[in-house]
Amino acid sequence: MDQRPSTYAVWAERVAALCAAVEALDAAATGIGADSPEDAAWRGQLFEKLRSQVAGEPVLVAAVCGGTNTGKSLIANALAGMPLSRSILEAARTRHPVASIPQAFASQADMTGLFPGFSVMPWTSDDDALTDAEEHLLFVRPETTGRQPGWLALLDTPDIDGTLRDNWARAELVRNAADLLIAVLTQQKYNDAAVRDFFQAAARAGKTVIVVFNMLEWPEQRPRLEHWLAGFAAGTGVQADAVFAIPWDRQAAEQGEPRFYDVSEELGCGKAFVAGDTDPVGLTGRQLVERFATTNYLAVKRDAMRGALEVVVDADRGVPAWLDRIVRMAEAWREACGLLARRVTVSIMLPPVPRELVWNEVWAWLEPKRSGFDLTVSRVYRVAGRGLGWAGRRLGILPDQAQRQADHAAEELSALKAALGDFLDQLATAAREHPQLEAALKAVLTDGDRQAWFDELARRHAAMPLISRDYTTFVREELDRFERDNPGTVRLILTALNVGAVARPAVTVGLGLAGAAVVPPAAAAAGGLSVFVHNIGDLVAGAAASLAGETALEATAAGIKPLLERLFAGWAAERGDLLATMIHEVVLGDTLEQLESRAGMGRRLEIEQARRLIAELTADLARGETA
Amino acid sequence: MRPVLVAAAGVDLSWFPADAIGAKVVPTDAAAVAEIVLVDCPDPDTQGDAQPADELPTQVMAGDPGNRDRLEQILPLCDVLMVVSTAQKYRSFRVARELAAFAPGRPLLFVQTHASRDPDIREDWKQDLERQGFVVPTIYRVDGREAFRQALRGEPVDPAFAELQAAIAGELACRGADRLRRSGALELAGWFLDRCNDRLGPIRGPLDELLRGVSRETQRLEHLLVDGIARQLRQARLGWRQLAGRELEQQWQGGAFGWFLQLVRQVAGWLPKGRRQISGLVGRTLVGQVPSLTLAAAGSTAADDEPLEEALGLDDAEVEQSRSVLAGLARRAAIEGPAIHPARLQQASEDPAVAMALERAQRWMTTGIRKAASGCRDRLDATWLRVALEVLFDAVLVAVLARAAWDFFHGRLWLGESRGGLLTEAIVWLVLWGLVLRQTAIAWAARGLEHEIRRLAASLREADLVQPLLSDVATSAQLADGVVQAHQRHQKTSRRLSATVSPSRKLARLMQGRAIVAGPASPATPRSHSGGG
């Protein structure tokens, strides 16, 4: 018998680190759809078995499991030698597990840590297990007789196949925490799919299983046990370490004293875990537990821990498979983000920039730098321009400036609305092409209040001044920088303005409505405002060329054109920014950030860390450090 | 387990795929099955959820692979299900799930067997079944094996089994069978409608919201359209004046004033044309141009960019906003493309139906404006106006001619005076007078402009011109609403008919409108239907 202390404690640090890495990834992994029902197996072993038991004192957790009304509670009570949960006629009445724990152990150990997922409660009566509560409760009854080995925790569990799904969950939590399962089977249940599924998971996790065939017509059905056991083994992969048979005996059941017949040897069970002489009248539950006391429980414990770790590191069904899935899903999200980037672009067909507004700003910046003569001439032109403008408006030749600005604002809002509608259209199209986007954008496309978005856009647009303080600052900064970088050019412009003050039309055509100078009829006839907006740099350069000479203006054109383009682009960009900000703040919220986070999931450090830990734990297993 | 079918000899069993499912057919002359076909079905709970029959462990399933697959083929053919269970199995989730799949429309008999050995769990079973949504008048408790032995020995069966036999004979034979089928069919229809309700219920609110949205957006666009058209009409004063002038010149034939108007038209024809472009459907119609009736006319950048703005004076962005808002509401009501076109109008107009609808709207617009032009013509056609203008013009003409004649005959020939320039002066005044009269006539014709605009605007709303722009959403919403209404009608009918059928007092049935508790909670079941028995 192997009595060496367990060495699986060396995994403790790595298991804890792995748990931390998995927990760090968990929420995000769920968000990207990397979860799979298959994960339940390794999660159960990692969090409910390894984390809680790898570092503590070795205690063998033995759980009595089986289908509805197969006599689990009767058997558990018999093994414990005292009532744990009441055995009643109706099925699926044991709602919560009950543990019989040696007194000494119960006072020292952290029961909640030993049975994660449960709220541990002290046992008060055998009706505790029948409590109808949604919370997962586990009742602990200390064993005071001293007949139960100090290292053995014995549990009665709810059913694994009834109509109450909570019972399944509780039974699975117990199974994950257990080292030894006492599988209660009957003729009616040994081949049920739900029973098979439950014990199949136990077999994969390397748990020791003792099979108890209950309610047998004894000895008539004895020859059939081999066939039933073979069927159970084939369906679950369980290689039972011992097999007992309990005859159907109403009287013994009512007295709580079923007899266990050891049929392990005749059914060819390899290890005969609970070895002992075959008693012709069968063993009582207490006698069976006394046999447990003589067995090498540490070997069973190590097998269970090793089996649990094998499930966790399994490349196809364990944590590595989950990590691979995260990377794959993250890749799919990256594709989704790529699709969004390619397909969804906001195109704003803004109306032509109201040039006079931009020129006003330029002119305001230029004004202190101009000569007195130029300013005087400009004032004359300004006064004359106002007069002509007034007359033009009275005659209906020139449109009212306020009306023009109102029309422009309406056109601009129209363009922004069209762009918002277009954006939502493109978003919907992209979502249709990518199922992950469909789900991720549901909150936007389906649940979003589009009417409110359009109203908000109109509200923001109405609140936005034609020239904002930011834009004024931007213009001045741009011009200041231009002056620093091109002092000669600015002087040239000023010179051109001074020289050309008399011939004002050529240079000031674009500044006309700013009041700096009037727009002479000759300038309008030469192309005027409508052309100006499209070729602003060319026009300024062209206009000044006749005054200052071609050579001098080559430099001006080269410097001024990009500057003016930037100034106008800056104004348009500010209008476009209104929509972009609105889409970001109101329509999408944090959706894009979430998508980017999902796309970047595959590069999280925790993934690499988890892979490294898995490799180390696999190496530990290969080295047989638990032996 | 191999299914076994027991039926009276000579009964047509061609409807039962015995060979396909490997069933054994046992002919019998037993009175108990004289009027029924009894199928002994395999267990429903030995086949895993995701485990195909051919992957089941051979040792376990040797001889009966895919029990549930077989059950799936058998149960749809059955009218009544007799559910036989034991104290160990009556709470089985998988059995409950299979039952849930096939219980709708099929009365049930619940039987607890192994009575001689198992405790009586009928009360607990009944409560569990009621929790799952069944009405269970009776659960029979028998010992099948003992009854079989008694039958073999020729002994009378025990009273519990006899009661079960009586229930079968009474409920399943003769008229009982017809009643069962009838009530089963009604129950199935009711169950189906309830399931439909599960799916239609959540969209009912969003659908109402969509219908309200269609109405709201239609009104909003109509309002904008009326404003747009009215604005275009008001802005097209030049067009109105040209129209009035043209009508005046075309209608006023004969008479001196008519001659004068023709002269003016000829002279105006020699003058260079103005550069001012008349745009928009309204303007072009008023000046007598035939407007383009297609949305995106080749080479027309404006029409490409803003077809509605160009055609109807309605801002395309406003239409796109409405379409986008409705697309969002439609998504909430689970209505999506291809029924709903993109909100972007240029994309939507690629759809032939929408394009055709828009073209019709434009035609209507053209007709409406022509009617307005006709009103202008009618005003010019007023007899009093014609007489008045003719008289006023002719009077001046006669006065000028009389004065010229007087000057010539009396002054020059009789008195010998020499006066010059009168004729030239008179002609100038005559022309000016004619032009004043012409302008007066045009002003008169244009006097009803505001009235025409209001009349046209009012008729635009009645013409429902906006509807084609939202027709895809509106049509889909109405179709969906039709389905919901039809469902509600059918559900009422089903409930009314069900109330007329008295349920069996022996057989269990699924409660009307109740969902089965165990069924939907199944973990990842890949099959659409499964059977149990």
Contacts between the chains, C-beta under 8 A, distances in Angstrom:
chain1	res1	chain2	res2	distance
A	37	B	523	7.1
A	37	B	524	5.9
A	67	B	88	6.7
A	67	B	92	7.7
A	68	B	88	6.3
A	68	B	89	7.6
A	68	B	91	4.6
A	68	B	92	6.8
A	69	B	87	5.2
A	69	B	88	4.5
A	69	B	91	7.2
A	69	B	121	8.0
A	70	B	88	6.2
A	89	B	87	7.3
A	89	B	119	4.0
A	89	B	120	7.8
A	89	B	121	6.3
A	89	B	124	7.9
A	90	B	121	5.8
A	90	B	124	4.0
A	91	B	87	6.7
A	91	B	88	7.0
A	91	B	90	6.4
A	91	B	91	4.0
A	91	B	121	6.8
A	91	B	124	7.3
A	92	B	91	4.6
A	159	B	91	7.5
A	161	B	45	7.8
A	161	B	92	5.7
A	161	B	93	5.9
A	161	B	94	7.0
A	162	B	91	4.4
A	162	B	92	6.9
A	162	B	93	5.9
A	163	B	91	5.5
A	163	B	92	7.5
A	163	B	93	5.0
A	163	B	96	5.2
A	163	B	128	6.4
A	163	B	132	7.5
A	163	B	517	7.4
A	163	B	518	5.1
A	165	B	93	7.3
A	165	B	521	5.8
A	168	B	93	7.9
A	186	B	88	6.2
A	188	B	86	6.3
A	188	B	88	4.9
A	188	B	89	6.1
A	189	B	88	6.2
A	189	B	89	7.9
A	191	B	46	5.2
A	191	B	60	5.8
A	192	B	45	5.2
A	192	B	46	6.2
A	192	B	92	7.4
A	192	B	94	7.5
A	193	B	45	5.9
A	193	B	46	5.9
A	193	B	47	5.9
A	193	B	48	4.2
A	193	B	49	7.2
A	193	B	51	7.4
A	193	B	94	6.4
A	194	B	45	7.0
A	194	B	92	7.6
A	194	B	93	6.7
A	194	B	94	6.0
A	196	B	48	6.8
A	196	B	60	7.9
A	197	B	48	6.4
A	230	B	59	5.5
A	231	B	57	7.4
A	231	B	59	5.6
A	231	B	60	4.3
A	232	B	60	7.9
A	234	B	57	3.8
A	234	B	58	7.4
A	234	B	59	4.2
A	234	B	60	5.2
A	235	B	57	5.0
A	235	B	60	4.6
A	248	B	117	7.1
A	349	B	305	7.0
A	413	B	317	7.7
A	414	B	315	5.2
A	414	B	316	7.6
A	414	B	317	3.9
A	414	B	318	7.4
A	415	B	317	6.9
A	417	B	317	4.2
A	417	B	318	7.3
A	417	B	320	6.9
A	417	B	321	5.0
A	418	B	316	6.6
A	418	B	317	4.1
A	418	B	320	5.4
A	418	B	344	7.8
A	420	B	321	7.8
A	420	B	324	7.3
A	421	B	317	7.3
A	421	B	320	4.0
A	421	B	321	5.8
A	421	B	323	6.9
A	421	B	324	4.0
A	421	B	343	4.5
A	421	B	344	6.5
A	422	B	320	7.4
A	422	B	343	7.5
A	422	B	344	5.3
A	424	B	324	5.3
A	424	B	327	7.3
A	424	B	328	7.4
A	424	B	343	6.6
A	425	B	324	7.1
A	425	B	327	7.7
A	425	B	342	4.6
A	425	B	343	4.9
A	425	B	344	5.3
A	425	B	347	7.3
A	428	B	327	7.0
A	428	B	331	7.6
A	428	B	336	7.9
A	428	B	337	7.6
A	428	B	342	7.9
A	429	B	342	7.4
A	432	B	336	7.7
A	432	B	337	6.7
A	445	B	328	6.9
A	445	B	331	5.7
A	446	B	328	7.3
A	446	B	331	4.5
A	446	B	332	5.4
A	447	B	332	7.2
A	448	B	328	6.2
A	449	B	328	7.6
A	450	B	324	5.6
A	450	B	325	4.5
A	450	B	327	7.7
A	450	B	328	4.0
A	450	B	329	7.8
A	451	B	325	4.9
A	454	B	321	5.0
A	454	B	324	7.5
A	454	B	325	6.7
